[in-house]
């Protein structure tokens, strides 16, 4: 299923509200502002709203369309994660999963997903609607490390999900993902930092 930028922004902000209930009113105000015609089709205005409210700028506002996908263990093997988690390591999960740092990693803050993924007590079929990650196609530096996709939001969640799937020898359980399909030529961020993701370079 394909969704547009505004639908993806809503999903992202709703996830942020779950993590930051004390910021609910502030974050919901962004949802109202992006409905303004001056903002709705302007990725740069949405970026400014995100920056002001300490949300992830760039990629999420920078794509016009997104594809809802199902992500299993095999798919995650083709993904790269943020290099802020394991510094000086290959970003590709297919490489990281062989290392001790991957097996020993824990989030450095309270999360809504760590215990469920690390110590599951519920039916894993519920995970496909409970956990989501946001991805884009890999750029050349990530492809060089063996990745086809980059996880823009949900790196820690992906580590724990993949680790659980490996332990359980499970390649059928899935979580939901949203993959960027059509980058917006109007996005200054995309032009300056990710021009290689356009069909032809700017």
N, C-alpha and C positions, 0 to 999 in steps of 0.2 A: 504494500500500500504506500502510495506517495502522499506526502503532506507538504504544506508550504512553510515558509520561514516562521510565520506568526504562530502556527500550531506547534512548531518545535520550540519556539521561545516559551510558549505557555507550559509545555511539558518540562522544560528545563527549570523554569521559575517555580513550578509546583514542587519539583524535587528539592529545590533550595529551601522552600517554605517548610518542607518536612524536616530538613536539617536544622532550620533556624526559625522555630516558631515565634521567637521574640521579635523577629523581623517581618512577621506576616503582613502587617499593614503596609510597611514600606515596600515590600516586594509586590504585593497586590497592586500598589499604585503604579508600578511599572507596566503591569498588564493593561491598565487603563490608558496609560500614555501611549503605548505602542499602537493602540487602535486609532489614534489620531492620524488622519490622512498624511500629515507632514512627516510622520514617523514610520508608518506601516510599511512603506515601500522604500525606505531610506536606511540602508544598513549602517551608514555613518551616524545617523541620529540615534539608532538603537545602540550602537557601540558607545556613544557618549552616555546614554542612560545606564548601560551596564557598568561603565567605568565609574560613574558617580556613585553607584550602589555596590561597588566592589564585586561585580560578577565577571565571568570570563568573557573578555572582549574578543572580537575578531572572527573566529570560525562560525560560531553559532549565528550571529547576525549576517555573516558573510556568504551564506548559501541561500539561494532562493527556494530550492526544493530538496527534500530529504526522503529517503526510502526507509520504511519500517522493515526491519529484518530480524530473523531468529538467529541467535548466536550460540553455537555449541563449542565443545572443546577444540575440534578441528579448525573452526573459524578463528578462534582466539590464537591459535598457533601462528597465524598469518598477520597478527597485530603487533604494533609497537606501542610502548607506553612512555609516559613522561620520563625524561632523563633526570628529573629531580628526585626520583625514588631510589634508584640505584646509580649513584654517580660513578662515572668512568666505566660503566658496563654497557654491553650491547643492549639496545632498547627492545629488541625483538623477543616476544614471549617464548618463541620456540627455542631460543638460546638460553634465556633467563631461567626457564623451568628446570634446567639441568644443574643449576647453581644453588649453593647453600643459602645465599641471601634471599632467593625466591622462597625457599621452604621455610625460612625463619622469619619472614617479614610480618609485621603487625602494623596497623594504622597508629599514628601518633596522637589520635584524638578519639573521642567517643563517636561511633557511627551507628547508623540504623541497620547496617547489613553485615557487619563482621561476624557477630555471633551466629546469625542464621546460616551464613555460608561456611563458617569454620566448624560449627557444632550443630548441624541440622537436626531438628526434631520434627519439623513439619514435612508434608509431602512436597518433594522437589518440583512437582508439576506446577506449584503455585509461584515458583520463582519467575516464570516467564512474564507474569504481570506485575510482580513486585519489584524487580530490579531492572534498571535500564542503563545503557551506556550510549554515548554519542561519539561517532567516529567520522573521519574523513579519509579520502584516499592518501596513501603514503606519498611523500615527496622523495626525491632521488636519494637523499642521505639516509632515509629510512628504508628505502628499497635495497640500498647497498648492504643493510644489516639483515636482510631477509624478510622484510615486512611488506605487505600489500596495503595495509590500513594503519591508521594512527588513532589511538583512543584519546579523544579530546576531553571527554569528561567521564570518569569512572575507571581510572587506571588501578586504583587500589581494589575496587570491587572486582575488576577483571582478574587480578592476581589471585584473590581468594576463591573466586568461582572456578578458575582453571585448576587451582591446587586441589579443590574438592573433587572436581571431575577426574583428575588423575588418580587420586586416592581411591575413588569409587569405580575406576575403569568405566566411566560413563561418558558416552558420546551422543546420547539422545536428549538429555535434559538441556533446555535452552533458557536464555534470558533474552530480553528484548533489546534491540539496538536501533539506532537511527543513523543512517549513513548519508553524508552530504553528497548530493548528486550534481546539482547545477550551481556553481559559484556565481556570485553576482558581480558583474563587471563594474557596477557602481561603487563597490566596496573599496575604499582607500586601503584598508588593512590587507585585503586580498591582493590588490594590485602591487603593493609594496613588499609584502612578505611571502605571498604564495602564488605569484603569477604563473608558476609552472603547473598549477592545478587547473588553469583555464585550458580549453581545448587547443588554443594556440597562444603562445606567450605574448604578453602585452609589450 
